[in-house]
Amino acid sequence: MSDVEHFTHAPEDLKQQFVEALDKTAVEMGRTNSPTDRVDWSAVNDRMIEWWKGKGYEFP
C-alpha cells in the first residue's frame, strides 16, 4: 500500500481546482470543437495523474 494519500482525501478546494484543471486540459487536448473529434482521455488522465502527484496525492 502506498504512503501517498489518495486524492479522494484531498480538501474540497483542491478537488475544485482539479475539476477546473481537468476541464482546461480536456479543452487543450481537443483539436477542434467538432462533435466528431474525440479527446484522448487516456492522455488527459496521464496529465491528471501528474497534476495530483504534484499536489502530493495519488490518482486515480
N, C-alpha and C positions, 0 to 999 in steps of 0.2 A: 504494500500500500504506500502511496506517495505521501511525503511530508508536506506537500503543497496543498493548500486548501482549495476545494472545488469552487468554481465560480458561482454556484448557487448560494454560497455562504457570503458572497460579497455584499457590501452595503447597497441599499437601494439606489443611491445617487450614482454609484459606479455601474450598476445594471442599466440605468437610464443612459449613461454615456455610451455603454455598449450598443444599445439599440440605435443610437444616433450614428455611431461608428459603423455598425452593420449596414444601415441604410446608405450611408455615404459610400462605403466600399462597394456595395452592390451596384449603385449608380455608376461609379467609376469603372467598374469592370464590365458593365453592359456597353456594348459597342454602339447601339442605336436605341431609339425609343420604340422600335418596331416590335409589335407583339410576337412576331416570328423569330426575333433574335433572342437567344437564350443567354442568361447569365451562367457562368461556370461556377456553380455553387460549391464545388469542391475547392476551387481556388479561393473563393470568399471564405470558406471555412478555415483554410490554412492561414489566411491573414488574421482571422479572428482568434485562432489558437495563439498566434504570436502577440496579438493585442492583449489578450488575457495574461499570457506569460509575462509580458512587460509590466503588468499590474500586480504580479505575484500570485496569480491564480491558475488553476488547471482548467482547461476547456477542451472538449466537451465533457 
